[in-house]
Amino acid sequence: MEIRDGTGTQNLAKVDGKHRLHTTSVNLTNAHHEVHIGYMFEGFVSQITANADTNQTIISLKTGINKKIHMFAFANTSGQSWFYVYENPTIVAGGGTSAVSIFNKHRGSVNISTIIDSDGVKNQADFWDETDSAGANITLSDGTLIHQELLGADRTSFAQSRGSGERILKPNTNYAFLLENEGAAANIHNIVLEWYEKNED
């Protein structure tokens, strides 16, 4: 038995006539596979900033020891904003506005993430609003800027697919994902982080 498409292309799927075995390979992407085995996670923040220039929304986190984090960061904004990713900024324990919950994307799995917040709590990150991010508890300039992008009004960060946007984060390292107003506007900010975790090779 064969399956053909409308162009006449053959062997899109095939079953061996003698043994009734499927002879076409099936490709499961890493991300899909990691969801199924319970090692894929998500964290997010959303807020409406005050009507002021340079107001910020940040998610900060520290990666686990001996873990390779395959991270996909997604950001959008209702008004023109900068999107930055900083590696190893200084983050003081107890900083931030509130905790960011981390969810296993396999809702039946009991696995938790090795990501920690500034207090060292596993399976949590930190959210910073414009007031707290302007304080002394996070110093972005101490880190390395590894991504910068200017988003127009009602625009989403360019990395809308895992193929173009995936980053392999260093273990045991602070990261900050930041949206910052460009101009005075009460912007809607959304940052969504999605990742899966593997042991270091």
PyMOL CGO cylinders between C-alpha atoms (Angstrom):
from pymol import cmd
from pymol.cgo import CYLINDER

trace = [
    CYLINDER, 0.00, 0.00, 0.00, 1.24, 3.51, -0.89, 0.3, 1, 1, 1, 1, 1, 1,
    CYLINDER, 1.24, 3.51, -0.89, 0.05, 7.03, -0.20, 0.3, 1, 1, 1, 1, 1, 1,
    CYLINDER, 0.05, 7.03, -0.20, 0.52, 9.63, -2.95, 0.3, 1, 1, 1, 1, 1, 1,
    CYLINDER, 0.52, 9.63, -2.95, -0.15, 13.35, -2.90, 0.3, 1, 1, 1, 1, 1, 1,
    CYLINDER, -0.15, 13.35, -2.90, -1.99, 15.38, -5.56, 0.3, 1, 1, 1, 1, 1, 1,
    CYLINDER, -1.99, 15.38, -5.56, 1.19, 15.96, -7.56, 0.3, 1, 1, 1, 1, 1, 1,
    CYLINDER, 1.19, 15.96, -7.56, 1.77, 12.26, -8.07, 0.3, 1, 1, 1, 1, 1, 1,
    CYLINDER, 1.77, 12.26, -8.07, 4.63, 12.07, -5.59, 0.3, 1, 1, 1, 1, 1, 1,
    CYLINDER, 4.63, 12.07, -5.59, 4.91, 8.46, -4.43, 0.3, 1, 1, 1, 1, 1, 1,
    CYLINDER, 4.91, 8.46, -4.43, 5.95, 6.69, -1.25, 0.3, 1, 1, 1, 1, 1, 1,
    CYLINDER, 5.95, 6.69, -1.25, 4.91, 9.45, 1.16, 0.3, 1, 1, 1, 1, 1, 1,
    CYLINDER, 4.91, 9.45, 1.16, 3.97, 6.56, 3.43, 0.3, 1, 1, 1, 1, 1, 1,
    CYLINDER, 3.97, 6.56, 3.43, 4.27, 2.89, 2.69, 0.3, 1, 1, 1, 1, 1, 1,
    CYLINDER, 4.27, 2.89, 2.69, 3.39, -0.43, 4.33, 0.3, 1, 1, 1, 1, 1, 1,
    CYLINDER, 3.39, -0.43, 4.33, 5.36, -3.52, 3.41, 0.3, 1, 1, 1, 1, 1, 1,
    CYLINDER, 5.36, -3.52, 3.41, 2.94, -5.89, 1.67, 0.3, 1, 1, 1, 1, 1, 1,
    CYLINDER, 2.94, -5.89, 1.67, 4.47, -9.08, 3.05, 0.3, 1, 1, 1, 1, 1, 1,
    CYLINDER, 4.47, -9.08, 3.05, 5.15, -8.15, 6.67, 0.3, 1, 1, 1, 1, 1, 1,
    CYLINDER, 5.15, -8.15, 6.67, 2.63, -5.30, 7.13, 0.3, 1, 1, 1, 1, 1, 1,
    CYLINDER, 2.63, -5.30, 7.13, 5.38, -3.09, 8.54, 0.3, 1, 1, 1, 1, 1, 1,
    CYLINDER, 5.38, -3.09, 8.54, 5.52, 0.67, 8.17, 0.3, 1, 1, 1, 1, 1, 1,
    CYLINDER, 5.52, 0.67, 8.17, 8.64, 1.49, 6.16, 0.3, 1, 1, 1, 1, 1, 1,
    CYLINDER, 8.64, 1.49, 6.16, 8.59, 5.30, 6.38, 0.3, 1, 1, 1, 1, 1, 1,
    CYLINDER, 8.59, 5.30, 6.38, 10.49, 6.97, 9.21, 0.3, 1, 1, 1, 1, 1, 1,
    CYLINDER, 10.49, 6.97, 9.21, 8.71, 9.31, 11.61, 0.3, 1, 1, 1, 1, 1, 1,
    CYLINDER, 8.71, 9.31, 11.61, 10.64, 12.33, 12.89, 0.3, 1, 1, 1, 1, 1, 1,
    CYLINDER, 10.64, 12.33, 12.89, 9.85, 13.66, 16.37, 0.3, 1, 1, 1, 1, 1, 1,
    CYLINDER, 9.85, 13.66, 16.37, 11.48, 16.99, 17.08, 0.3, 1, 1, 1, 1, 1, 1,
    CYLINDER, 11.48, 16.99, 17.08, 13.50, 17.37, 20.28, 0.3, 1, 1, 1, 1, 1, 1,
    CYLINDER, 13.50, 17.37, 20.28, 11.00, 19.84, 21.72, 0.3, 1, 1, 1, 1, 1, 1,
    CYLINDER, 11.00, 19.84, 21.72, 8.08, 17.49, 21.10, 0.3, 1, 1, 1, 1, 1, 1,
    CYLINDER, 8.08, 17.49, 21.10, 10.02, 14.58, 22.57, 0.3, 1, 1, 1, 1, 1, 1,
    CYLINDER, 10.02, 14.58, 22.57, 10.95, 16.55, 25.70, 0.3, 1, 1, 1, 1, 1, 1,
    CYLINDER, 10.95, 16.55, 25.70, 7.31, 17.50, 26.31, 0.3, 1, 1, 1, 1, 1, 1,
    CYLINDER, 7.31, 17.50, 26.31, 6.41, 13.82, 26.27, 0.3, 1, 1, 1, 1, 1, 1,
    CYLINDER, 6.41, 13.82, 26.27, 9.07, 12.77, 28.77, 0.3, 1, 1, 1, 1, 1, 1,
    CYLINDER, 9.07, 12.77, 28.77, 8.40, 15.72, 31.08, 0.3, 1, 1, 1, 1, 1, 1,
    CYLINDER, 8.40, 15.72, 31.08, 11.58, 17.76, 30.71, 0.3, 1, 1, 1, 1, 1, 1,
    CYLINDER, 11.58, 17.76, 30.71, 10.10, 20.83, 29.02, 0.3, 1, 1, 1, 1, 1, 1,
    CYLINDER, 10.10, 20.83, 29.02, 9.02, 23.88, 31.04, 0.3, 1, 1, 1, 1, 1, 1,
    CYLINDER, 9.02, 23.88, 31.04, 7.48, 27.33, 30.70, 0.3, 1, 1, 1, 1, 1, 1,
    CYLINDER, 7.48, 27.33, 30.70, 7.48, 30.58, 32.68, 0.3, 1, 1, 1, 1, 1, 1,
    CYLINDER, 7.48, 30.58, 32.68, 5.88, 33.91, 31.76, 0.3, 1, 1, 1, 1, 1, 1,
    CYLINDER, 5.88, 33.91, 31.76, 5.11, 37.45, 32.90, 0.3, 1, 1, 1, 1, 1, 1,
    CYLINDER, 5.11, 37.45, 32.90, 2.66, 40.08, 31.64, 0.3, 1, 1, 1, 1, 1, 1,
    CYLINDER, 2.66, 40.08, 31.64, 2.14, 43.64, 32.79, 0.3, 1, 1, 1, 1, 1, 1,
    CYLINDER, 2.14, 43.64, 32.79, 1.00, 47.08, 31.64, 0.3, 1, 1, 1, 1, 1, 1,
    CYLINDER, 1.00, 47.08, 31.64, 3.84, 49.52, 32.27, 0.3, 1, 1, 1, 1, 1, 1,
    CYLINDER, 3.84, 49.52, 32.27, 3.34, 53.06, 33.52, 0.3, 1, 1, 1, 1, 1, 1,
    CYLINDER, 3.34, 53.06, 33.52, 3.18, 55.80, 30.90, 0.3, 1, 1, 1, 1, 1, 1,
    CYLINDER, 3.18, 55.80, 30.90, 6.89, 56.57, 30.92, 0.3, 1, 1, 1, 1, 1, 1,
    CYLINDER, 6.89, 56.57, 30.92, 10.01, 56.08, 28.82, 0.3, 1, 1, 1, 1, 1, 1,
    CYLINDER, 10.01, 56.08, 28.82, 12.44, 53.25, 29.73, 0.3, 1, 1, 1, 1, 1, 1,
    CYLINDER, 12.44, 53.25, 29.73, 9.98, 51.43, 32.02, 0.3, 1, 1, 1, 1, 1, 1,
    CYLINDER, 9.98, 51.43, 32.02, 10.88, 47.77, 32.16, 0.3, 1, 1, 1, 1, 1, 1,
    CYLINDER, 10.88, 47.77, 32.16, 9.57, 44.24, 32.52, 0.3, 1, 1, 1, 1, 1, 1,
    CYLINDER, 9.57, 44.24, 32.52, 12.16, 41.58, 33.39, 0.3, 1, 1, 1, 1, 1, 1,
    CYLINDER, 12.16, 41.58, 33.39, 12.32, 37.84, 34.05, 0.3, 1, 1, 1, 1, 1, 1,
    CYLINDER, 12.32, 37.84, 34.05, 15.57, 36.81, 35.72, 0.3, 1, 1, 1, 1, 1, 1,
    CYLINDER, 15.57, 36.81, 35.72, 16.71, 33.30, 36.59, 0.3, 1, 1, 1, 1, 1, 1,
    CYLINDER, 16.71, 33.30, 36.59, 19.74, 31.17, 37.33, 0.3, 1, 1, 1, 1, 1, 1,
    CYLINDER, 19.74, 31.17, 37.33, 20.32, 27.96, 35.40, 0.3, 1, 1, 1, 1, 1, 1,
    CYLINDER, 20.32, 27.96, 35.40, 20.90, 24.67, 37.21, 0.3, 1, 1, 1, 1, 1, 1,
    CYLINDER, 20.90, 24.67, 37.21, 24.28, 23.11, 37.87, 0.3, 1, 1, 1, 1, 1, 1,
    CYLINDER, 24.28, 23.11, 37.87, 25.40, 20.56, 35.24, 0.3, 1, 1, 1, 1, 1, 1,
    CYLINDER, 25.40, 20.56, 35.24, 22.31, 21.24, 33.13, 0.3, 1, 1, 1, 1, 1, 1,
    CYLINDER, 22.31, 21.24, 33.13, 22.18, 22.32, 29.50, 0.3, 1, 1, 1, 1, 1, 1,
    CYLINDER, 22.18, 22.32, 29.50, 19.14, 24.58, 29.04, 0.3, 1, 1, 1, 1, 1, 1,
    CYLINDER, 19.14, 24.58, 29.04, 17.67, 24.78, 25.53, 0.3, 1, 1, 1, 1, 1, 1,
    CYLINDER, 17.67, 24.78, 25.53, 15.85, 28.13, 25.85, 0.3, 1, 1, 1, 1, 1, 1,
    CYLINDER, 15.85, 28.13, 25.85, 13.34, 29.82, 23.53, 0.3, 1, 1, 1, 1, 1, 1,
    CYLINDER, 13.34, 29.82, 23.53, 12.45, 33.40, 24.57, 0.3, 1, 1, 1, 1, 1, 1,
    CYLINDER, 12.45, 33.40, 24.57, 9.35, 35.06, 23.14, 0.3, 1, 1, 1, 1, 1, 1,
    CYLINDER, 9.35, 35.06, 23.14, 8.40, 38.71, 23.73, 0.3, 1, 1, 1, 1, 1, 1,
    CYLINDER, 8.40, 38.71, 23.73, 5.74, 41.08, 22.45, 0.3, 1, 1, 1, 1, 1, 1,
    CYLINDER, 5.74, 41.08, 22.45, 4.65, 44.61, 23.19, 0.3, 1, 1, 1, 1, 1, 1,
    CYLINDER, 4.65, 44.61, 23.19, 1.74, 46.90, 22.37, 0.3, 1, 1, 1, 1, 1, 1,
    CYLINDER, 1.74, 46.90, 22.37, 4.07, 49.87, 21.86, 0.3, 1, 1, 1, 1, 1, 1,
    CYLINDER, 4.07, 49.87, 21.86, 7.61, 50.31, 20.61, 0.3, 1, 1, 1, 1, 1, 1,
    CYLINDER, 7.61, 50.31, 20.61, 10.04, 48.58, 22.99, 0.3, 1, 1, 1, 1, 1, 1,
    CYLINDER, 10.04, 48.58, 22.99, 13.53, 47.14, 23.19, 0.3, 1, 1, 1, 1, 1, 1,
    CYLINDER, 13.53, 47.14, 23.19, 13.99, 43.43, 23.91, 0.3, 1, 1, 1, 1, 1, 1,
    CYLINDER, 13.99, 43.43, 23.91, 17.29, 42.48, 25.55, 0.3, 1, 1, 1, 1, 1, 1,
    CYLINDER, 17.29, 42.48, 25.55, 18.85, 39.27, 26.87, 0.3, 1, 1, 1, 1, 1, 1,
    CYLINDER, 18.85, 39.27, 26.87, 21.70, 39.61, 29.39, 0.3, 1, 1, 1, 1, 1, 1,
    CYLINDER, 21.70, 39.61, 29.39, 24.04, 36.83, 30.48, 0.3, 1, 1, 1, 1, 1, 1,
    CYLINDER, 24.04, 36.83, 30.48, 25.45, 36.86, 34.02, 0.3, 1, 1, 1, 1, 1, 1,
    CYLINDER, 25.45, 36.86, 34.02, 24.17, 40.22, 35.32, 0.3, 1, 1, 1, 1, 1, 1,
    CYLINDER, 24.17, 40.22, 35.32, 24.53, 40.84, 39.06, 0.3, 1, 1, 1, 1, 1, 1,
    CYLINDER, 24.53, 40.84, 39.06, 21.31, 39.83, 40.86, 0.3, 1, 1, 1, 1, 1, 1,
    CYLINDER, 21.31, 39.83, 40.86, 20.99, 40.34, 44.61, 0.3, 1, 1, 1, 1, 1, 1,
    CYLINDER, 20.99, 40.34, 44.61, 19.18, 37.70, 46.69, 0.3, 1, 1, 1, 1, 1, 1,
    CYLINDER, 19.18, 37.70, 46.69, 15.69, 38.80, 47.62, 0.3, 1, 1, 1, 1, 1, 1,
    CYLINDER, 15.69, 38.80, 47.62, 15.38, 41.17, 44.68, 0.3, 1, 1, 1, 1, 1, 1,
    CYLINDER, 15.38, 41.17, 44.68, 12.53, 41.33, 42.23, 0.3, 1, 1, 1, 1, 1, 1,
    CYLINDER, 12.53, 41.33, 42.23, 8.85, 42.13, 42.53, 0.3, 1, 1, 1, 1, 1, 1,
    CYLINDER, 8.85, 42.13, 42.53, 7.40, 38.63, 42.77, 0.3, 1, 1, 1, 1, 1, 1,
    CYLINDER, 7.40, 38.63, 42.77, 8.10, 34.99, 41.96, 0.3, 1, 1, 1, 1, 1, 1,
    CYLINDER, 8.10, 34.99, 41.96, 7.51, 33.57, 38.51, 0.3, 1, 1, 1, 1, 1, 1,
    CYLINDER, 7.51, 33.57, 38.51, 5.91, 30.12, 38.60, 0.3, 1, 1, 1, 1, 1, 1,
    CYLINDER, 5.91, 30.12, 38.60, 7.39, 27.50, 36.30, 0.3, 1, 1, 1, 1, 1, 1,
    CYLINDER, 7.39, 27.50, 36.30, 5.11, 24.91, 34.75, 0.3, 1, 1, 1, 1, 1, 1,
    CYLINDER, 5.11, 24.91, 34.75, 5.94, 21.50, 33.34, 0.3, 1, 1, 1, 1, 1, 1,
    CYLINDER, 5.94, 21.50, 33.34, 4.51, 21.39, 29.81, 0.3, 1, 1, 1, 1, 1, 1,
    CYLINDER, 4.51, 21.39, 29.81, 3.63, 17.72, 30.36, 0.3, 1, 1, 1, 1, 1, 1,
    CYLINDER, 3.63, 17.72, 30.36, 0.78, 18.34, 32.77, 0.3, 1, 1, 1, 1, 1, 1,
    CYLINDER, 0.78, 18.34, 32.77, 0.85, 14.76, 34.03, 0.3, 1, 1, 1, 1, 1, 1,
    CYLINDER, 0.85, 14.76, 34.03, 4.55, 14.88, 34.92, 0.3, 1, 1, 1, 1, 1, 1,
    CYLINDER, 4.55, 14.88, 34.92, 5.85, 15.53, 38.45, 0.3, 1, 1, 1, 1, 1, 1,
    CYLINDER, 5.85, 15.53, 38.45, 9.30, 16.67, 37.23, 0.3, 1, 1, 1, 1, 1, 1,
    CYLINDER, 9.30, 16.67, 37.23, 10.34, 20.17, 38.28, 0.3, 1, 1, 1, 1, 1, 1,
    CYLINDER, 10.34, 20.17, 38.28, 12.81, 22.55, 36.67, 0.3, 1, 1, 1, 1, 1, 1,
    CYLINDER, 12.81, 22.55, 36.67, 16.35, 23.06, 37.98, 0.3, 1, 1, 1, 1, 1, 1,
    CYLINDER, 16.35, 23.06, 37.98, 16.00, 26.82, 37.32, 0.3, 1, 1, 1, 1, 1, 1,
    CYLINDER, 16.00, 26.82, 37.32, 16.28, 28.86, 40.54, 0.3, 1, 1, 1, 1, 1, 1,
    CYLINDER, 16.28, 28.86, 40.54, 15.32, 32.41, 41.54, 0.3, 1, 1, 1, 1, 1, 1,
    CYLINDER, 15.32, 32.41, 41.54, 17.47, 34.98, 43.34, 0.3, 1, 1, 1, 1, 1, 1,
    CYLINDER, 17.47, 34.98, 43.34, 16.70, 33.33, 46.70, 0.3, 1, 1, 1, 1, 1, 1,
    CYLINDER, 16.70, 33.33, 46.70, 17.85, 29.93, 45.43, 0.3, 1, 1, 1, 1, 1, 1,
    CYLINDER, 17.85, 29.93, 45.43, 14.32, 28.50, 45.26, 0.3, 1, 1, 1, 1, 1, 1,
    CYLINDER, 14.32, 28.50, 45.26, 14.17, 25.75, 42.64, 0.3, 1, 1, 1, 1, 1, 1,
    CYLINDER, 14.17, 25.75, 42.64, 11.44, 25.79, 39.97, 0.3, 1, 1, 1, 1, 1, 1,
    CYLINDER, 11.44, 25.79, 39.97, 11.00, 29.58, 40.25, 0.3, 1, 1, 1, 1, 1, 1,
    CYLINDER, 11.00, 29.58, 40.25, 12.27, 32.73, 38.52, 0.3, 1, 1, 1, 1, 1, 1,
    CYLINDER, 12.27, 32.73, 38.52, 11.96, 36.43, 39.41, 0.3, 1, 1, 1, 1, 1, 1,
    CYLINDER, 11.96, 36.43, 39.41, 9.69, 39.09, 37.90, 0.3, 1, 1, 1, 1, 1, 1,
    CYLINDER, 9.69, 39.09, 37.90, 10.85, 42.72, 38.06, 0.3, 1, 1, 1, 1, 1, 1,
    CYLINDER, 10.85, 42.72, 38.06, 8.54, 45.68, 37.36, 0.3, 1, 1, 1, 1, 1, 1,
    CYLINDER, 8.54, 45.68, 37.36, 9.78, 49.14, 36.44, 0.3, 1, 1, 1, 1, 1, 1,
    CYLINDER, 9.78, 49.14, 36.44, 10.20, 50.21, 40.07, 0.3, 1, 1, 1, 1, 1, 1,
    CYLINDER, 10.20, 50.21, 40.07, 12.26, 47.25, 41.25, 0.3, 1, 1, 1, 1, 1, 1,
    CYLINDER, 12.26, 47.25, 41.25, 14.31, 46.95, 38.07, 0.3, 1, 1, 1, 1, 1, 1,
    CYLINDER, 14.31, 46.95, 38.07, 15.47, 50.55, 38.57, 0.3, 1, 1, 1, 1, 1, 1,
    CYLINDER, 15.47, 50.55, 38.57, 16.81, 49.71, 42.04, 0.3, 1, 1, 1, 1, 1, 1,
    CYLINDER, 16.81, 49.71, 42.04, 20.15, 48.35, 43.18, 0.3, 1, 1, 1, 1, 1, 1,
    CYLINDER, 20.15, 48.35, 43.18, 19.21, 44.65, 43.29, 0.3, 1, 1, 1, 1, 1, 1,
    CYLINDER, 19.21, 44.65, 43.29, 19.85, 43.96, 39.60, 0.3, 1, 1, 1, 1, 1, 1,
    CYLINDER, 19.85, 43.96, 39.60, 22.78, 45.39, 37.61, 0.3, 1, 1, 1, 1, 1, 1,
    CYLINDER, 22.78, 45.39, 37.61, 22.37, 44.56, 33.94, 0.3, 1, 1, 1, 1, 1, 1,
    CYLINDER, 22.37, 44.56, 33.94, 25.55, 46.40, 32.92, 0.3, 1, 1, 1, 1, 1, 1,
    CYLINDER, 25.55, 46.40, 32.92, 27.60, 43.81, 34.84, 0.3, 1, 1, 1, 1, 1, 1,
    CYLINDER, 27.60, 43.81, 34.84, 26.42, 41.16, 32.39, 0.3, 1, 1, 1, 1, 1, 1,
    CYLINDER, 26.42, 41.16, 32.39, 27.00, 40.45, 28.70, 0.3, 1, 1, 1, 1, 1, 1,
    CYLINDER, 27.00, 40.45, 28.70, 24.32, 41.62, 26.28, 0.3, 1, 1, 1, 1, 1, 1,
    CYLINDER, 24.32, 41.62, 26.28, 23.71, 38.57, 24.05, 0.3, 1, 1, 1, 1, 1, 1,
    CYLINDER, 23.71, 38.57, 24.05, 20.56, 39.75, 22.25, 0.3, 1, 1, 1, 1, 1, 1,
    CYLINDER, 20.56, 39.75, 22.25, 19.10, 43.16, 21.35, 0.3, 1, 1, 1, 1, 1, 1,
    CYLINDER, 19.10, 43.16, 21.35, 16.05, 43.89, 19.24, 0.3, 1, 1, 1, 1, 1, 1,
    CYLINDER, 16.05, 43.89, 19.24, 13.76, 46.89, 18.70, 0.3, 1, 1, 1, 1, 1, 1,
    CYLINDER, 13.76, 46.89, 18.70, 10.11, 45.84, 18.52, 0.3, 1, 1, 1, 1, 1, 1,
    CYLINDER, 10.11, 45.84, 18.52, 7.56, 48.07, 16.84, 0.3, 1, 1, 1, 1, 1, 1,
    CYLINDER, 7.56, 48.07, 16.84, 4.06, 48.61, 18.20, 0.3, 1, 1, 1, 1, 1, 1,
    CYLINDER, 4.06, 48.61, 18.20, 2.06, 45.36, 18.38, 0.3, 1, 1, 1, 1, 1, 1,
    CYLINDER, 2.06, 45.36, 18.38, 5.10, 43.39, 17.31, 0.3, 1, 1, 1, 1, 1, 1,
    CYLINDER, 5.10, 43.39, 17.31, 6.60, 40.09, 18.42, 0.3, 1, 1, 1, 1, 1, 1,
    CYLINDER, 6.60, 40.09, 18.42, 10.29, 39.26, 18.76, 0.3, 1, 1, 1, 1, 1, 1,
    CYLINDER, 10.29, 39.26, 18.76, 11.76, 37.85, 15.55, 0.3, 1, 1, 1, 1, 1, 1,
    CYLINDER, 11.76, 37.85, 15.55, 12.54, 34.46, 17.09, 0.3, 1, 1, 1, 1, 1, 1,
    CYLINDER, 12.54, 34.46, 17.09, 9.11, 32.98, 16.55, 0.3, 1, 1, 1, 1, 1, 1,
    CYLINDER, 9.11, 32.98, 16.55, 10.36, 29.49, 15.77, 0.3, 1, 1, 1, 1, 1, 1,
    CYLINDER, 10.36, 29.49, 15.77, 12.63, 27.22, 17.76, 0.3, 1, 1, 1, 1, 1, 1,
    CYLINDER, 12.63, 27.22, 17.76, 14.85, 26.78, 14.73, 0.3, 1, 1, 1, 1, 1, 1,
    CYLINDER, 14.85, 26.78, 14.73, 15.79, 30.47, 14.65, 0.3, 1, 1, 1, 1, 1, 1,
    CYLINDER, 15.79, 30.47, 14.65, 15.41, 31.44, 18.29, 0.3, 1, 1, 1, 1, 1, 1,
    CYLINDER, 15.41, 31.44, 18.29, 16.76, 28.61, 20.44, 0.3, 1, 1, 1, 1, 1, 1,
    CYLINDER, 16.76, 28.61, 20.44, 19.68, 29.38, 22.76, 0.3, 1, 1, 1, 1, 1, 1,
    CYLINDER, 19.68, 29.38, 22.76, 21.81, 26.91, 24.72, 0.3, 1, 1, 1, 1, 1, 1,
    CYLINDER, 21.81, 26.91, 24.72, 22.31, 28.60, 28.08, 0.3, 1, 1, 1, 1, 1, 1,
    CYLINDER, 22.31, 28.60, 28.08, 25.34, 28.07, 30.31, 0.3, 1, 1, 1, 1, 1, 1,
    CYLINDER, 25.34, 28.07, 30.31, 24.81, 26.08, 33.51, 0.3, 1, 1, 1, 1, 1, 1,
    CYLINDER, 24.81, 26.08, 33.51, 24.91, 27.82, 36.91, 0.3, 1, 1, 1, 1, 1, 1,
    CYLINDER, 24.91, 27.82, 36.91, 24.59, 31.28, 35.29, 0.3, 1, 1, 1, 1, 1, 1,
    CYLINDER, 24.59, 31.28, 35.29, 22.26, 34.26, 35.79, 0.3, 1, 1, 1, 1, 1, 1,
    CYLINDER, 22.26, 34.26, 35.79, 20.14, 35.43, 32.85, 0.3, 1, 1, 1, 1, 1, 1,
    CYLINDER, 20.14, 35.43, 32.85, 17.79, 38.39, 32.47, 0.3, 1, 1, 1, 1, 1, 1,
    CYLINDER, 17.79, 38.39, 32.47, 15.15, 38.78, 29.73, 0.3, 1, 1, 1, 1, 1, 1,
    CYLINDER, 15.15, 38.78, 29.73, 14.03, 42.39, 29.45, 0.3, 1, 1, 1, 1, 1, 1,
    CYLINDER, 14.03, 42.39, 29.45, 11.41, 44.50, 27.65, 0.3, 1, 1, 1, 1, 1, 1,
    CYLINDER, 11.41, 44.50, 27.65, 11.95, 48.27, 27.92, 0.3, 1, 1, 1, 1, 1, 1,
    CYLINDER, 11.95, 48.27, 27.92, 9.70, 51.06, 26.65, 0.3, 1, 1, 1, 1, 1, 1,
    CYLINDER, 9.70, 51.06, 26.65, 11.05, 53.20, 23.84, 0.3, 1, 1, 1, 1, 1, 1,
    CYLINDER, 11.05, 53.20, 23.84, 9.12, 56.40, 24.45, 0.3, 1, 1, 1, 1, 1, 1,
    CYLINDER, 9.12, 56.40, 24.45, 6.39, 57.32, 26.91, 0.3, 1, 1, 1, 1, 1, 1,
    CYLINDER, 6.39, 57.32, 26.91, 3.61, 54.77, 26.61, 0.3, 1, 1, 1, 1, 1, 1,
    CYLINDER, 3.61, 54.77, 26.61, 1.55, 52.56, 28.89, 0.3, 1, 1, 1, 1, 1, 1,
    CYLINDER, 1.55, 52.56, 28.89, 2.72, 49.44, 27.06, 0.3, 1, 1, 1, 1, 1, 1,
    CYLINDER, 2.72, 49.44, 27.06, 1.44, 45.90, 27.41, 0.3, 1, 1, 1, 1, 1, 1,
    CYLINDER, 1.44, 45.90, 27.41, 4.53, 43.70, 27.90, 0.3, 1, 1, 1, 1, 1, 1,
    CYLINDER, 4.53, 43.70, 27.90, 4.55, 39.91, 27.58, 0.3, 1, 1, 1, 1, 1, 1,
    CYLINDER, 4.55, 39.91, 27.58, 7.60, 37.66, 28.00, 0.3, 1, 1, 1, 1, 1, 1,
    CYLINDER, 7.60, 37.66, 28.00, 7.30, 33.89, 27.66, 0.3, 1, 1, 1, 1, 1, 1,
    CYLINDER, 7.30, 33.89, 27.66, 10.24, 31.53, 28.25, 0.3, 1, 1, 1, 1, 1, 1,
    CYLINDER, 10.24, 31.53, 28.25, 10.07, 27.94, 27.09, 0.3, 1, 1, 1, 1, 1, 1,
    CYLINDER, 10.07, 27.94, 27.09, 12.90, 25.46, 27.56, 0.3, 1, 1, 1, 1, 1, 1,
    CYLINDER, 12.90, 25.46, 27.56, 13.92, 21.88, 28.03, 0.3, 1, 1, 1, 1, 1, 1,
    CYLINDER, 13.92, 21.88, 28.03, 16.71, 20.62, 30.24, 0.3, 1, 1, 1, 1, 1, 1,
    CYLINDER, 16.71, 20.62, 30.24, 19.40, 18.03, 29.52, 0.3, 1, 1, 1, 1, 1, 1,
    CYLINDER, 19.40, 18.03, 29.52, 22.41, 16.85, 31.50, 0.3, 1, 1, 1, 1, 1, 1,
    CYLINDER, 22.41, 16.85, 31.50, 25.69, 18.40, 30.36, 0.3, 1, 1, 1, 1, 1, 1,
    CYLINDER, 25.69, 18.40, 30.36, 27.61, 16.26, 27.87, 0.3, 1, 1, 1, 1, 1, 1,
]
cmd.load_cgo(trace, "trace")
